[in-house]
Amino acid sequence: MAAAEQTDGARISDAPTKWSNQSGLRPTPSILSVLSRADGGSGPWIKTETQGEKAHGGPSAIRAEKGIESGMYNYPPNCCELSRLKKVFMPGNHTFTLLRIALIVSMTFTASCAAPKRASVTAGPEKNRTSANARMVVQLTHANHVSAMDVSADGHFIVSAGWDKTVRLWNIKTGHENAVTSVAFCHDGHTVVTGSQDATARIWNALQGTQYGNAISHTNGVTVVDTSGEETVFFTAAGEIPQAWSLDLSSGIAQHLLNFEGNSDWVSAVDFSPDGKRLLIGTWDDTARLWDAGSGAQLQRLQGHTGDVRGVTFSPDGQWIVTAARDGTARIWQTANGLEFHRLTGHKGGIRPVVFSADGRWIVTGGDDGTARVWDRQAAFSQVSLLGPHEDRVSSVAFSPDGRRVVTASKNMVRLWDVATQRIIRAFNGHTRLVNTVTFSPDGRRILSAGWDQIIRLWDARSGTELLNFEGHTNGIHSAVFSRDGSYVATGSEDKTICLWDPDSGKQLRCFTGHTSAVIQVAFSPDNRFLLSASADQTARLWDTATGEELCQLISFRDGGWAVVDKKGRFDASNGGDVEGLHWVVGLEAIALSQLKERYYEPGLLAKKMGYNREPLRNVVSFVAPGLFPDVITKPLDPRDPKLQITLVNRGGGIGRAIILLNGKEIISDARGGTVDPSAEQAELPPIPLAGHPYLLAGQKNVIEVRAYNAEGFLSSRGVTIAYLEPGTAEEEKPVLWAIVAGVSDYAGNAIDLRYAAKDAEDMAHALEIGGTRLFGADHVRLTLLITSDKPGQDAPTRERLQSAFEAAAQARATDLLLVYLAGHGVTYGGQDGDFYYLTPDAGSGNIDDPAIRASVAISSMELTEMIRKVPALKQILILDTCASGRVVERLTEKRDIASSQVRALERMKDRTGLYVLAGAAADAVSYEAGRYGQGLLTWSLLFGMRGAALREFQFVYVDAADFPDAYSLAGRYWVKGNLVNVMVMLFKEDIQKASIAVSGDITRLNRLAADIIDEVGRTLATLPG
């Protein structure tokens, strides 16, 4: 047979460093839900999600883990495909192997009718090395010369490899009505799945040449099919969304399992809030996202549109947001809670631009129906003016500063309208092609317009005379805006650039480059310091107006996740930085952000870039040409004597530590054993016996994970996972709750004493004892309370006593629960890679510079990690209700954010132990101990919830949410003004909002407010169908 020509991988390493936004869903663990009767008795059930709501600004979705990895590889000709393996969990606890298609150079692709082997394939050490630059890529699917071809042994199939970097399979007797684009063997070796441009996938018996069942229809031509190596699961891709299917070989019936989706659409619209502290971003995934510059996080996901979001804007007071979409509606949202307040309907097609008047009373929208419509906020948002018709769709609209006039753009015409009379005042002639954007200058005297003729024109609003035109872009212009003081004009173009202009002279001041596709919209911050841009490259980018420097990129994903990245590789992201929708590529290796956490994770990155967080950025080397982590090769486990045998193969970055996790909890921090040369070509690690390990779950599938680092220790592998069924019978006995509760109010001296920490711990212990007894029985609760107290016999939480409490908890079983609660002072020490320290009663200040003092009066997060690792319980929660004032206690009036180093320290602990961490670390003692509550705020909130519902007999019970698929879920937001608390509650069913409820109450009567909310929810549920 003719083999595909091998190609030199060195040609790839010359590619420039860049980011790529890849579709991906962040896997979400199974969620424990709480169900209660709304009326305490016979009322309808309410399902309250217990995690994820704050991160996503809405209800948590009950999902199994799912995800897909893909990338676009711009490689030289003759590259062929090879499959790699990754574990993914499916609904119903089905486990299968997800195939990640990667383009591999220097290898030969062959085909036969034999079952493909799924064992590891490792090139020689020298061939495996890489020094390629890091870059961002998106994977594509075939359209150039054919370089290799072969016929299957049974004569039914022809496989071809081409210079277009794809492999195509042709079936001589397929039954397909168009080209067969792909093929894959199932794990049994004689079942084949084919995909065709006829928009079907078909399943075949390769031994008999017959088709199983009917063709599986898709909406587009099927471009890719692939199969799992372990289960009867296969994958198809037709259009944008890959899908997973389950195959019943006995019947030949394929059942759809899920779609793999991510945010892979254009970012189409951007705006700054009037105070500059919020960023609003609209995308073509039918949503808009609200970002908070102060925290650097995505706050709200505004969803409800059924078409691309094309326009977004804030009201002048910042309290309202309006979005316009292809679905023909403009929707008004409350900025504070992200709830839809009103919907503007009337356009006979999609809506593109939307703008508020300067006084906030009027809204103008422009539609594909050729009209602009003006809506009056003071008249229940009724339509008061119809401007049109235009020759074609209205592409842009803007109010004059006094709100009396509107300028519109349609085709190559710009028109000025009188809102009251709905008549044209004048037309502005000069553009020769479609005008995409118009706006007024802040003083209302000039009008700015631009479009596909590549010319920015400045007009006299009174006379219609063209004053200036600016030229410099090399393609059509999508957006042109004035700065709020009128001193600058910024434009965004199809040529992928942003230009800054002097509106008085027409001189180009600066050009901003970095986007990899068209710039759709630009916006100035109120103080002119920043520019925000939206692009078809699926990113929004923040720029320094004065220097033209790209500060960071903002990326949102369809699952609600988000990421902020900068050019050096620093990143912040939802879920502690663990997102799947964005990755780097080094040579041929896709690297997830989570693999870079050790060095490049920067909590609050956006806030730091905008100056709202004054912590310095981490000093890092740019992520340009990193040494890769080693390959991990494992041997199959012998069930009679399970020993983990690992070989690490150097890929150019050296051999660093190898971490072993069992069921998500670290069991070995470095499996090298101290005898491995980091520069060795490969290393055989000492065997690791697993038999009898306390983390193993008898009678259940256990997951072993191996993560290997490069020699520098900052870049880890994704993790190789091995499933192992531990012999025995799964335990049916109730789990034991092991609780270690500590609180320090009385420190050495009086300088850093607190009022409530010890009381908080005592109250939490009491609540846990009541709840644990009701859930598991009194004989299944092991609680250790350590507080500073004058009570006889009460032990204080010294280092020694805390260590003893963890040693006692080491008797726990893997099926037990561990809860650790720490209240008191917490400080960070050690710079950007420092640790978090919990101060014990022997501390007299927050100054722990002296190593001897640290070792005697504080417990570090590293020490806590080691203590928790020795407790076999796999369900673990750490609650930190700490005041972070430390050595700066004398400046209690100065507002401070929680240090990024503390967030990083807690994330390291979480990643190594599998903990759920709930931290309420206040910046100082004043905010930590809010006087009206008489407790630390986090503890008060937790105990209030437990007292108000969780510990009421017969009204609250923990269940698996999957048991109640039709239950309603709640999500809520609240804000406080003086003593008034306003609460907004949203009711969801299957992720669709069904109703919203507004309730207000006095902050001094929160119990009454909680009861009112429950009553109102119950009344609302009674009115809903079903």
MITI-552899 format. One record per residue (C-alpha): x, y, z. Coordinates in steps of 0.25 Angstrom, whole numbers, plus 2048, in hexadecimal, padded with zeros to 3 digits. Example, Ala and Ser with C-alpha at 12.3 -4.5 7.8 and 13.67 -1.06 7.14 Angstrom:
<rs>
8317EE81F/8377FC81D/
</rs>
This chain:
<rs>
800800800/80480E7FE/80781580B/80582480E/81282C80D/81982F81A/81B83E81D/825846825/81E84A832/828856833/82085E829/81585F833/81D86583E/81F872836/810875838/80E882840/80988284E/7FA88484F/7ED880856/7E2878850/7D4878856/7CE86A855/7C0865858/7BF85D865/7B685A870/7BB85A87E/7B884D885/7AF84F891/7AF84589C/7A283F8A1/79B8498AA/7948458B7/78784D8B8/77E8518C3/76F84F8C2/7658558CB/7568588CC/7538668C9/7488678D4/74F85D8DD/7448538DB/73D84E8CE/7428598C4/74A8578B8/7588538B8/76385D8B6/7718598B1/77C8628B6/78A85F8AF/79585F8B9/7A18638B1/7A486B8A4/79A8768A5/7A38818A9/7AD87D89E/7A387D893/799888897/78D87E896/78987089A/79386589A/79085B88F/79084C893/799846889/7A383A888/7B183E884/7B2840875/7BC84786C/7C384685F/7D184B85B/7D485084D/7DD859846/7E185F839/7EF85C835/7F586482A/800859826/808857819/80284C80F/80383D811/7FF83E820/7F6832824/7EC830830/7EE82783C/7E4825847/7E8828856/7E0824862/7D982B86D/7CF827878/7C182D878/7B682A881/7A882887B/79A829881/79681C889/7A581B88D/7A9815880/7B881787D/7BE81786F/7CA81C868/7C9829861/7D182A854/7D9837852/7DD838844/7EB83E843/7F3840836/800839838/80D83B82F/81883182D/80F82582E/80881C824/7F9819823/7F580B81F/7E780581E/7E27F681E/7D67EF823/7DC7EA82F/7D87F183C/7E17FD83F/7E97FB84B/7E7806856/7F480385E/7FE80F860/807812854/814818858/81E81E84F/82D81D852/83282785C/839830852/82D830849/824833855/82B840858/82584E854/82A85C855/81E86284E/81886F851/80B870859/7FF874851/7F0874851/7E986B846/7DB867842/7DA85983B/7D485882D/7CF84C825/7D684680F/7D884E800/7E684D7F9/7EF8427F3/7ED8337F7/7FB82E7FC/7F7820800/7ED8167FE/7EA807802/7DF7FD801/7D97F580C/7DB7E680C/7CD7E3809/7CD7EC7FE/7C17F5803/7C9801807/7D380B801/7DA81480B/7E2820805/7EB82B80C/7EC838806/7F5845807/7E884C80C/7EC845819/7E083C81A/7DD82D818/7D182880F/7CB81B80F/7C3816802/7BA80B803/7B88037F6/7AA7FE7FA/7A6808805/79880B802/79C81A804/7978237FA/7A382D7FA/7B282C7FE/7B682480A/7BF82E812/7C382581E/7C3818824/7C6811832/7C6803837/7BF800844/7C77F984F/7C27EB84B/7CA7EC83E/7BF7E8834/7B57F4836/7B780082D/7B180E82E/7B1817822/7AE82581F/7AA82C812/7A783980C/79983380A/796838818/79682A81E/79E820826/79D811824/7A180582C/7A67F9825/7AA7EB828/7B87EA821/7B87DB821/7AB7DA819/7AB7E7812/79D7EA817/7977F681E/7927F682C/7847FD82D/78180A826/78A816823/78B82082E/78782E828/78E83B82B/78B849826/79884B81F/7A2842818/7A9839822/7B883D821/7BE83582D/7BA827834/7C282183F/7C0816849/7C3813857/7CD80885B/7C6803867/7B7804865/7AD803859/7AE812858/7B181A84B/7B2829847/7AD83183B/7AF83F837/7A684682D/7A785582D/7AC85B839/7A7852844/7AE844846/7A483A84C/7A682D854/79D820852/79C813859/79B806850/7937FA853/79B7EF84A/7907E584C/7857EE846/78E7F883E/786803844/78E810848/789819853/78D827854/79482A861/799839860/79E845858/7AC84B85B/7AA85A85A/7B286685E/7B287585C/7B887584E/7B0882848/7B4890845/7B589A850/7AC8A584A/7A98B0853/7B08B785F/7AD8C2869/7B38C9876/7AA8CC881/7A98DB884/7B28DA890/7BC8D1889/7BB8C5892/7B38BC88A/7B58B687C/7AA8B1873/7AD8A8868/7A38A285E/7A5895856/79F88D84B/79C882854/78F889858/79488F865/79B89B86B/7A589B877/7A78A5882/7B58A6887/7B98AD894/7C68B5893/7C78B58A2/7C88A68A4/7CD8A3896/7C2898895/7B689688C/7AA89A894/79D89788C/79A88F880/78E896879/78688A872/77988986C/77B88E85D/779884852/78288B848/790891848/79189D851/7968A9848/7958B5851/7978B8860/7968C5868/7958CA876/78B8D587A/7928E287E/7908DF88D/7958D188B/7898CA891/7848C4885/78A8BC879/7838BB86B/7878B0861/7828AE853/7828A184B/77F89A83E/772894845/76B8A2843/76B8A6851/7738B085A/7738AC868/7748B5874/77C8AF880/77F8B388E/78E8B5890/78D8B289F/7888A489D/7888A088E/77989E88E/7718A2881/7688AD884/7618B0877/7618AC869/7608B685D/7588AF851/7538B5844/75E8B483A/75B8AA82F/7698A482F/7768A4836/77B8B083E/7898B583D/78D8C2844/7878C7851/78A8D4858/7858DC865/7838EB864/78C8F386D/7818F5877/77D8E6878/76F8E8874/76F8E4865/7748D885E/7768D784F/7778CA848/77B8C7839/7758BB832/7778B2826/7698B6822/76E8C481E/7698CC82A/76E8D2836/7658D3842/7658DC84E/7608D785B/75C8DF868/7618D9875/7578E287D/74B8DC875/74E8CE878/7588CD86D/74D8CF862/7518D3854/74F8E2852/7568E4844/7588DC837/7648E182F/7638DC821/7628D4818/7708D3813/7758CD806/77B8C180E/77E8BD81C/7828C7826/7908C482A/7938CF834/78B8DA83C/78F8E5846/7888F084E/78C8FE84F/79090285D/78390A85F/77B8FD85A/773905850/77A8FF844/77E8F283F/7898EE834/7878E182D/78F8DA822/78A8D1818/7918CC80B/79A8D8807/7918E280D/7928EA81A/7858F281E/7828FB82A/7738FA82F/76B902838/7658F9843/758901846/754902837/75A8F5832/75F8FD826/76D8FE81F/77590B823/780908819/7888FD812/7978FC811/79C8F8804/7AA8F3801/7AC8E4804/7AD8DB7F9/7AA8CE800/7A28C980C/7A38D2818/7A58C9825/7A68D3830/7A28E1833/7A38EA840/7A28F8845/7AD8FF84C/7AB90285B/7A7911858/79E90D84D/7A4915842/7AA90B83A/7A68FD835/7B08F2832/7AE8E7828/7B58DB822/7B38CF81A/7B88C580F/7BE8D0806/7C98D1811/7C88E0813/7C48E6820/7BC8F381E/7B98FE827/7AD907824/7A7914829/79A910830/79391D82D/79791F81E/79A91181A/7A8916814/7B390B815/7BE91181E/7C990781D/7CB8F9819/7D58EF81F/7DC8E4817/7E58D981B/7DE8CC81D/7E08C2812/7D28BC812/7C48BF816/7C18C6824/7B78C082D/7B88CA839/7BB8D983B/7B98E0849/7BD8ED850/7C38EC85E/7BA8F2868/7C1900868/7C2900859/7D1901859/7D38F3851/7CC8EB847/7CF8DC847/7CB8D383B/7CB8C4839/7CC8BD82C/7CB8B0824/7DA8B2822/7DC8AD831/7E18BA836/7DC8C583F/7E08D383C/7E18E0845/7DE8ED83E/7DF8FC841/7D190183D/7D590F83B/7E090C831/7DD8FE82C/7EB8F9830/7ED8EB834/7F38EA841/7F58DC844/7F18CE83E/7EE8C2847/7F18B4842/7EF8A7847/7E18A2843/7E1896839/7D489A833/7CB8A5830/7C98B083B/7BA8B183C/7B88BC847/7C18C5850/7BE8CD85C/7C58D7865/7C58D6874/7BF8E387A/7CD8E887E/7D38E5870/7DE8DC877/7D98CF870/7D38CA863/7CB8BE863/7C98B7855/7C08AB850/7C58A2845/7C189783C/7CD890842/7C488C84E/7CB895858/7C98A385E/7D68AA861/7DA8B586A/7E48C0865/7EC8CB86C/7E78D7864/7F48DF866/7FE8D4862/7F68CB859/7FA8BF862/7F18B3862/7EE8B1871/7E68A4871/7DB89C86A/7CE89986F/7C788C86B/7BA88686E/7B587786C/7A787286A/7A786A877/7A887787F/7B7876881/7C188287E/7D088587D/7D989187D/7E7890877/7F2899874/7FE89886A/808892874/7FF886877/7F988B884/7EA887885/7DE88888E/7D287F88C/7C587A892/7C686D89A/7D38708A0/7DA872892/7D586488E/7CE866881/7CF85E874/7CA86886A/7D886E867/7E6868866/7F486B861/7FB862857/80A85F858/80E85784B/80484D84B/7FF84D859/7F385385E/7F585986C/7E985D874/7E986A87D/7E8861889/7F685A886/7FC868887/7F686B895/80386A89D/809876896/7FF87E88E/7F287E896/7EF88C899/7E288E8A1/7DC89C89F/7E489E892/7DA8A788C/7D98B0898/7E88B1899/7E98B588A/7DF8C088C/7E58C5899/7D98C18A3/7E28B78AA/7F08BD8AD/7F78B08B0/8038AE8A7/8018A489B/80989789D/817899897/81788D88C/81F88A880/81788B874/81187D870/81887D862/820870860/81E86886D/82585A86F/81A85086F/81684687A/81A838878/81182D872/80B82487C/80A815879/80380B882/8027FC882/7F57F5884/7F27F2893/7F27E4898/7E57E28A0/7EC7D88A8/7F77E18AD/7F47EF8A8/8017F78A6/80280489E/80E803895/81181088E/81B814883/81E823881/824827873/82B834872/82583D867/82F848868/82B84F875/83184587E/82B83B888/825842894/81C83D89F/81183389D/8058348A5/7FB8298A8/7ED82B8AB/7E38208B0/7D48248AE/7D88328AD/7E18338B9/7F08338B9/7F78278BE/80582A8BA/80B8388B7/8178338B0/8178258AB/8268268A6/82B8228B3/83782C8B3/83F8238A9/83B82889C/845831893/83C83C88E/84483D881/84382E87F/83C829871/832821879/83081C887/82A80F88D/82481389A/82380A8A6/8168018A6/80B8078AF/8037FC8B6/7F47FF8B7/7EF7F38BE/7E87F78CB/7E98068C9/7DF80D8D2/7DA8168C7/7D580A8BF/7C68088BE/7C37F98BF/7BA7F38B4/7BB8008AC/7C38068A1/7CE80E8A6/7D681989E/7E581A89E/7EB826898/7F9829895/7FE837892/80C83A88E/81484788E/81F84D886/82C84E88D/82985D890/81D859897/813862891/80D85A886/80584E888/7FF843880/7F084287E/7F0836887/7F0827882/7E4820889/7E381188C/7D680A891/7D77FF89B/7CC7F78A1/7D07F48B0/7CB7E68B4/7C17E58BF/7B37EA8C1/7AF7F88C2/7AC7FD8D0/79E8008D3/7A08058E1/79D8148E4/7A981D8E2/7B08238EF/7B18328F0/7BE8378F4/7BE8458F8/7CA84E8FD/7C585B901/7CE866906/7CD87590A/7D687F910/7D288C916/7DC88E921/7EA88F91C/7F7892923/7F68A0928/7EA8A9923/7EF8AE916/7E88A590D/7DD89F916/7CF89C90F/7C189C915/7BA89190E/7C3887908/7C287D914/7B387F916/7B287C907/7B986F908/7B186B914/7A486E90D/7A9867900/7AD85B908/79F85B90F/79885C901/7A18518FB/79E848907/78F849905/78F8488F6/79983C8F7/791835901/7848368F9/78B8328EC/7948278F1/7908248FF/79782890C/7A181D90B/7A68218FE/7AA82F902/7B9832906/7BA84090A/7C6847910/7C4856914/7D085E917/7CE86D91B/7D4877924/7CA878930/7CA87993F/7C186D941/7C8862949/7CD856941/7CC85E933/7D885C92B/7DE867923/7E2865914/7F1864916/7F985E90B/7FB851913/7EC84F916/7E8852907/7F3848903/7ED83E90D/7DF840908/7E483D8F9/7EB8308FE/7DE82B905/7D782E8F8/7E18258F1/7D88198F5/7CD81E8EB/7C98158E0/7C98198D1/7BA81A8D2/7BA8248DE/7B88338DE/7C383D8E3/7BF84B8E6/7CA8558EB/7C58638F0/7CF86D8F4/7CB87B8F9/7D58868FD/7E188D8F7/7E78888EA/7F388F8E3/7FB88C8D6/80A88C8D6/8158898CC/8128928C0/80B88E8B4/80D8808B6/80A8818C5/8028788CE/7F587B8D6/7F787A8E6/7ED8788F0/7F187F8FD/7F087790A/7EE87E918/7FD87F91A/7FE88A910/7FF898915/7FF89F907/7FE89C8F8/80D89D8F6/81288F8F3/81F8938EC/82788B8F6/82787C8F1/827878900/81B880903/81487A8F7/81786C8FC/81286F90A/805878908/7FF8758FB/7FB8698F2/7FE86B8E3/7F58668D8/80085D8D4/7FF8568E2/7F08568E1/7F184F8D4/7FA8448DA/7F18428E6/7E58418DD/7EC8378D4/7EE82D8DF/7DF82D8E2/7D98228D8/7CB8298D7/7C982D8C8/7BD8368CB/7C48438D1/7C08518D4/7C985C8D9/7C28698DE/7CB8758E1/7C58818E8/7D18898EA/7D58978EC/7E189B8E3/7E58A78EA/7F28A28F0/7FD8AB8F1/7F68B78EB/7EB8B78F6/7EF8C58FA/7E98C98EC/7DB8C38EE/7D48CF8E6/7DC8CC8DA/7D48C38D0/7DC8B78CB/7D98AB8C2/7DD89D8C6/7EB89A8C1/7EC8928B4/7F788A8BB/7ED8858C5/7E38818BA/7EF87A8B3/7F28738C0/7E486E8C3/7E38698B4/7F08618B6/7EA85B8C2/7DD8588BB/7E48528AF/7EC8488B7/7E28438C1/7D58448B9/7CF84E8C4/7C38578C2/7C88648C7/7BE86F8CD/7C687B8D0/7C18888D6/7CD88F8D9/7CA89E8DC/7D58A88D9/7D58AD8E8/7CF8AB8F5/7C48B68F3/7BE8AF8E7/7C08A18ED/7B88A48FA/7AC8AC8F5/7A68B1902/7988AF8FE/7998A08FD/7A189D909/7AA893901/7B38928F6/7AB8948E9/7AE8878E2/7AA87F8EF/79E8878F1/7998848E3/79C8768E4/7958748F2/78987D8ED/7878738E2/7888678EA/77F86C8F5/7758728EB/7738658E3/77E85A8E4/77B8568F2/76C8578F2/7668498F4/75F8438E8/7618508E0/76F84E8DA/7768418D5/78283F8CD/7808378C0/7868358B3/78183F8A9/78083589E/77482E8A6/76C83B8A4/76E83F895/761847895/76484F8A1/76585E8A1/7738658A4/7758738AA/78087D8A8/78088B8AF/7878988B0/7858A28BB/78A8B18BE/78A8B98CA/7878C88CB/7878CD8DA/77E8C38E1/7768BF8D5/77A8B28CF/7748AF8C1/7748A18BC/77289B8AE/76F88D8AD/76E8858A0/76787889E/76D86F893/76986188E/77285A885/77B866884/76F86F87F/76B87A887/75C87988A/75A885894/76189089C/75D8958AA/7608A28B1/7608A28C0/7658AD8C9/7678AE8D8/76E8B48E4/77C8B08E6/7798AF8F5/76E8A58F2/77489B8E9/76D88F8EF/7608968EA/7668998DD/76A88A8DB/75B8868DF/7568908D5/75E88B8CA/75A87C8CC/74B8818CC/74D8888BF/75487D8B9/7498738BD/73E87D8B7/74587E8AA/74786F8A9/73986D8AB/73687689F/73F86E895/73B86388D/73F855891/
</rs>
